[in-house]
Amino acid sequence: MEQDAVLAAAEDILTRRYGGSQKLTDATRLSGSGLAGVYRARVTTNPFLQHRTVVVKHSPETGYALEDAAFLREVVSYQFTTSLQSEIRPGPVLLGYDLQARTIIISDSGDGGTLATLLEQADEDQHTQILRSLGTALGRMHAGTAGKEAQFEVLFRRLTREKASESTGAEQVQQLRDRLLAHRIRLGLAMLSRAGLDVPNEVRVTAGNIQNRLLRGGLRAFTPFDLSPDNVIHTTEGLQFLDYEWAGFRDASFDVAFVVAGFPLYISPRPYNDVAAQAFIDAWLREVRGTWPALNNEDTLHARITGALIGWALSSLSVLNTVALAELAAADADLAAEFASAGVDIEEDVEDAEFEAVGDVLRPASEGPFTPEEAVVRQDLRETFNALAGYAGTGSDPAYLVIADFARHVAGRLG
């Protein structure tokens, strides 16, 4: 959809929501968000809408069920976060949406720099302070939303029923997206074994527990889940989180581990730093220790974060390794059954890997050469496994040393 059509749709949405005759002018396109068109526009002065500028996002249909389902998830998440008190609200306010037009309008957070930019420009002391601030923001969001999952689910069911009137299977596809996150952990474990790496029992047992914890139980709170530094911005009100395409209620320790791991699926500007990581964890813990008192036990906290780090390392391997989901499902009955139950044709409704590899990215360096894309993937995975090794190795239980040694071995394979 062209810019003029997107803005016209947004004006119609705002007019229906607030009355009057809403007009948007001086629109500029913002970067990011993949195929989506994102625009900042000025609101013509009127008594019905107090915001002077807004951000409009249009997410065109791709024809891939899992990709297209992200829009509904984002609308639900913005509905939920908008209902929160301002002091715990993690991001912009939802001003309007239209499912059929696949358009949302949110409040404008301004031109603050992204977390990615801040980290790239920071020295070591600033890096620690930035992560400390991130820990505080995350902890405040987690503590403020813990126990509110029922409210989120009410909004979620209402919107999936509304969507079902246009396209069947909306709820099943959303559930499939959630369960795929847990399947990715299991698939990553299988990839390590197929690559000839001896996976210790300590890693296997933890991986199994993490799959269950991701979907049920645990430290449940609202999380955007995709905490890429490009999706976090610094504003006058502090750090705000954007992009809720994977948001929902899950175990909050996965958010913590994502930062400790150096932001998996994103090349970090600097390697794992135990001082900065601990400052981040301490700041987060100060916000949530009253909500989850068990975390005041050092061993419990370490076990939670180490387990989530294993989850991110394994799932990142599955996401970044260039084996298409269709190929995986052909050899994995459980995964194939998940797609079938959601009514998703994996051959037609799921997008394949973005690039082709000449082999498994886990193959030893002696079996190169590696394409430029594979080299980037290997670097990202190496960062994640190195972070797992660094953090797990600080634990008091001998099992953590086994996990740390294994993680270092995998990182060495990727070196």
N, C-alpha and C positions, 0 to 999 in steps of 0.2 A: 504494500500500500504506500502510495506517495505521501510526502510530508503534508501537503494540503489536505488530503483525505483523512489522515490520522488526526490532524488538528480539528477538522470539522467534526469528526466522530467524538473527540474529546469535548468540544463545545456543546454538542448535543447531550452528552452524558452529564456534564456539569449543569446545564440548563434544566434537565429533568430532575436532577438531585436538589438543586438550590433555588430554582425559579429564576425569574428575570430572563435576560437574554445574554448569556455568557459569551464573551469574545476573547480569543487568545491571539496575541500579536508578538512580533519580534522573536520568533522561534529560532533556536539554534540546536543543531544536532549534537548530542553528547556521545562520547566514545564508549566502547565496551558493549556488553550484553549480547554478544554473538550476532544472530540474525535479527534480533529485535531492533526496532527503531525507537530511540530514546531522545526526547526533545525537552528542552527547557523553554517555557513560553511565559510571556507577561500576560497577566489578567487585566483586562480593561476595567478601570475603577467602577465598582457598582456596590450597592448595599447588601448584596446577597452572599458574597464570598469574600472573606477578609484577606485571604492570601494574595499577595501581589504577584508572585511567580509560582508556577507549578511545574512538575515534571510529568510528561506523558510518555507512556511506554506501550508500544504496539508489538505483540508477539505473533508473527504470521504462522499459520499452520505449515508444518514441514511434511506431513504425510506419515510421520513416524510416531506411533502411539505413545511411546515413553517420553519423547521429546515434547509432544504437544500437550501431554498431561501436566507438564511443569507450570503452565499458565494458571490452571485452576489452583494448584498448590500455592502459588504466589498470592493469588487473591485471598484465599482463606487466611494465609499467614498475616497479610496486611490488615485484614479485618480483625484478627485476634490482637495483634500488637497495638492497633489503634485504640482498642478498648481498654488498654492498660493505663495506669497512672503515668503521667509524664516522666516521673523520676526513674521509672524502670522500663519505659518504652525504649526498645533497642534501635529504632530507626524512624523513618518518615511516617507521616499520617496518611492513611488512605482517604482520598477525597471523592473518588467515584470509580466505577468499573462497568464494563459490559462484556459478558462472556462471549456473546456472539461476535462482537467486534474485536474481541481479544485485545482490549485496551484497558489500561488502568491509569489513573491520575493520582499522584501522590504529592505531598508537600515538598518543597524545594529545600534541601539541606545546605545549599550554598556551594561555593567553589573551594571548599576545604580540600587539602591534599589527601591522597589515598594513603593507607598504611604502607603500601608498596613503596611510594615515593619517600615517605618518612624513613623507612628502614634503609633504603638505598643511600640516603644522604647522611645517616646517623653515624657518629663514632661509637666506640664501645660503651661509653657511659650513657650516651643518648639512647642507644639500642636497648640497654637495660631499663631505662626509664620508660621507653615506649612500650615495652612488653609489660612493665608493671602497670601502666595505665590500661593496657588491653586486658590484663587480668582483672582489674577492678571493674571494668565495663562488662566483661563476660560474667563475672560473679554476681554483679548486681542484676543482670538479666536472668541468670539461672535462679537465684534466690527469690526474685520477684515473680517468677512464673511457675515455680515448683508448686504442685498441687492444683494447677489450673488446667490440667489436661482435658477434663470433662468439658470445659467451655470451648476449647479448641475443637474437640470432636463434634460438638453440636453444630458449630459453624461448618465444619468439614462435611458432615452428613447432609446438611441443608443444601450446600452448594453442589455436591455430587448428585443429589436428587434433581436439582435444577438443571444440571448439565445433562443428566440422563434423558431428559425430555428431548434433547437435541441429538444425543449420541449415546447409545447403550454402552455399558461396561465401564463407565467413568470411575466408579468406586473400585472395581476389580483392578483396573490399571494402576490406580494410585497405590493400592495394596501391593501390587507386583513391584512397583518402584521401590517401596520400603523393603520388601523382602530381598530384592536384588542386592541391597547393601550387605545383608548377612551372607548371601550366597557368594559374594565377591571374596569374603574372607576365606571361605572353604575352597574356592577355586584357586586363590593365591597359594594356599597350602599345597594343593595338588600340583601346581606348577613348579614349586620348589622341589618336590619329590621327583617329578618327571625330569627335572634338570640334573638329577643325580646328587642333589644336596641332602645330606642326612639330617632330617628334622628331629630334634630331641623331643622327648615326650613332654617336657615342660612347656614347650611351644604348642604342641598339638592340643594338650588339655586346655591351656589358656585360650586357644583359638576357638575351641568348642564352646567354652563358657561365654566368650565374648559375643559369639553369634546370637546366643539367647539373650544376653544382656542388652544388645542393641535394640531388640524389638520389644522386650518385656522386662519389667522390673528395673532395678538399678536406680541411679540418681536422675530421675526423670524431670526434665525441664524443657522449656522451649529452646530450640537451637536452630540457627540458619543452616548449620551443618557444613555449608560451603563457606569457610572462613578465609578464602583466598585474600591476600592483602589488597588486591584490586577491588574487593567488595566491602572494604572497611574504610570509612572516610573520617577525617578529623574536622570537627566543627567547633564553633564557639561553645557549644554545649557538651563537648567531649567527643568520644568515638561513637560512630553510628554504623550499624550493620545494614548492608543492602543485599539484594538478590536472594529472594526466599524460595527459589525454585525447588530446593531440597529441604526446606524448613519443616519442622514438626517437633513432636515431643519424643526425645530419645535420651539415652544416658549422657549426662553432661560431661562425664569424664572424656568422651570422644572429642569434645571441643578443646578441652585442656591438652589432650595428647596431640591434637592437630597442630597447636602452636609449638609445643615442646619438640615435635618432630620437624619443625622448620617449614610448616605449611606444605604437606604432601600435594603433588600435582602442580607445584609451583617452584621454580628454581629460586632458592633462597639467596639473598645477597651475601650471606656469611654463614659459616658452618655452625653446628651445634655449640652453644655456649652455656655451660652449666650454671654460671652466675646469673645470666639473663633469664634462663629457664626457671631457676629457683625463685628469682624475684617475681616472675610472672605467676608461678604457682602460689607463692605466699600471698600475693595480692588477691588472687582468686579465692583462696581459702578464707581470708579475712571476711569476705562477703558471704560465704556459704556455710561457714562452720556452724552457725546457729540453725540452719535449715537441715543440714546433714551432720549431726554431731559425731557420727562414727568416723568421719574424716579427720577428726582431731587426733586419731591414732595414726602415728607416722607410718606404720607397716600397712595399715588399711589403705591409706592415701597412695602409698607407693604401689601397692598391688593394683589399685584401680587404674592408675595412670599407665603403668607398665602393660597391663592387659589391653588398654585402649590403643597404646602404641603398637602392639602386635597386630591389633585389628587394622590399623591404618597401613602398616607395612604390607600386610598380606593383601588387603583390598586394593591398595595402590598398584601392587604387582599385577593383579588381575585386570585393573582398568587400563594400565599403561602397556601391558604386553599386547602385542598386536594380533591376537587371535580373536576373530570375530565371534560375537555371542552366538550366532547361528552354528558355528563350528563347535563351540563349547557345548551347546545344547544337544547337538547330535551325539555327543559322547557322554552326556550327563542326564540321566533320566529324571532326577529331581528338578533340575533347571528346566528341562523341556515341559515337565508337568506344570510348573509354575506359569509358564507362558500359555499353555493350553487352557488352564483354569481361568485365566484372565481374558481369554478370547483373542490373544495377540498372536498373529502369524509372524514368527521370528524371521522368516525369510523376506517378508514384505514390509512389516511394520516397525522394524528396528534398524537403526542406522549402523553401518559397519564402522570399523576403525577408520580414522582419518588419514592414515598413511599405511603404505605397505612395507613390511619388513622383509629382509632376506633370510631371517631366521629368528629363533627365540632370543629375546634380549638378555636372557640369563646365561647364554652360552659363554664359555670362558673367553678371555681376551685373545687367546691364541687361535680362536676360531673366527676371528674377524675377517674382513673389515666390517665396520659398522657404518650405517648410513648416518648423515647428520641428525636425522630425527631420532634414530636409535641411541645415538650418543647423548642427546638431551634426556631421553627417557632413563638411560642408565645413570646419568648424573643425579636426576631427581630421586630415583630409587636408592642410590648410594647414600644420599643425604638422609633419607628416612631411616634406613637401617643403621647408619652411624649414630643417629640420634637415639634410636632404640638401644643400641649398645651402650651409649654414654649414660643414659638415664637408668636403665636396668642395672648397670654395674654398680650403682650407688646403693642398692638394696642390701639389707642385712641377711636375707635368706640365701643359702647356697644356690637355690634354684635360679636366682636372678643372675648369678655369674654364668650359669649354663646358657641362659637366654642371651646374655651380653656377648658371650663368646660366639654363639651361633650367628647373631646379628653382624658381628664383625667379619665373620667368615663370608656371609652373603655380600656384605659391602665390598670385601676384597674381590669376590668374583666379578663384581660390577665395576671394579677399578680400572 
